[in-house]
Amino acid sequence: MPLAFPSHQGLIAPLWRRWPGRFNVPALCIGAAMPDVIDGVAGIFRGGLGQWYGHTLIGLLLLVLPAGLLLERSAVQFGVWLGRRGSWPDVAAWLLSAHHSNGTPVKRAWRSVESMFIGGFSHLFFDFISHGNFLWFYPWYVPRHFFPVWWYTEWFEIPLPGYPHPYPAGPHLLVWLFLGLLGAVMLFWPLWTVRRRHSASREVDSATK
């Protein structure tokens, strides 16, 4: 699967860049990571990692949303703590401004819930097209062969720490690699470009003084 960070956040970055005031960005980004967080924590008690309820629709509603909102609230409190200490003022200001956006408290709360849900669902969607399995309707229904037969071709197996079974490398692995790289580029490339522009601007200002 594309990594919980930065790939999943980058793949949905066009949403908040196109409509910056439409979403609670921390909630959107946290939601995009939560299915892996949920199943990672569950793996400690299950005795092995792998997709489970965090990658299902019922898990999205009953686990990802409440746990993600709690984590997003903790991030806001972290922003308050940073602001009081005077540490990382840009990060603190961003966390607080993203949470305390325009609108009534009810609208802000709904924006957080909506953003968390969209982020979590985007994770399920991108994992769906980069995996050989489909767990959205687990535990009631698990289609074993949702894609064409060639999608399940196994070239070789990759043993991974923490996983009870080796990872089967096949066509979906190429999609996983592509989405993983694409997400990282989509997240960091614009930020890197802006930083370069600011550095160039500072250099010009220094040269003209």
Secondary structure as GFF3:
##gff-version 3
##sequence-region A 1 209
A	DSSP	alpha_helix	7	11	.	.	.	ID=ss1
A	DSSP	alpha_helix	13	18	.	.	.	ID=ss2
A	DSSP	alpha_helix	25	46	.	.	.	ID=ss3
A	DSSP	three_ten_helix	53	55	.	.	.	ID=ss4
A	DSSP	alpha_helix	57	59	.	.	.	ID=ss5
A	DSSP	pi_helix	60	64	.	.	.	ID=ss6
A	DSSP	alpha_helix	65	85	.	.	.	ID=ss7
A	DSSP	alpha_helix	89	99	.	.	.	ID=ss8
A	DSSP	alpha_helix	105	128	.	.	.	ID=ss9
A	DSSP	three_ten_helix	149	152	.	.	.	ID=ss10
A	DSSP	beta_strand	156	158	.	.	.	ID=ss11
A	DSSP	beta_strand	167	169	.	.	.	ID=ss12
A	DSSP	alpha_helix	171	208	.	.	.	ID=ss13
###
